[in-house]
Amino acid sequence: MNARQILYFDSMLTPKIITFVYWLSLVGVVIGGLGTMFAGRSFASFLMGLVVIGGGAIATRIYCELLIVLFKIHENIHKLAEKA
């Protein structure tokens, strides 16, 4: 990827960043879940922490996959436009 591709938006930079954002978000979900687990002193807060970790991990994965799908659609449309 050269500077011209980036400056003229011929190549997308964001898909490379999405993987980093996914792992960063996953760390945040785990920290938030652990905070929820041990913030209260009841079994319900412990279970809620597990739900936050599980649900947050799944939601983060789905969100990042949807973003990547959008960029894959862009790449395929770009390839079709080059063929025409």
Secondary structure, DSSP 8 states (H G I E B T S, - for coil): --HHHHHTTSS-SHHHHHHHHHHHHHHHHHHHHHHHHHHSSSHHHHHHHHHHHHHHHHHHHHHHHHHHHHHHHHHHHHHHHHH-
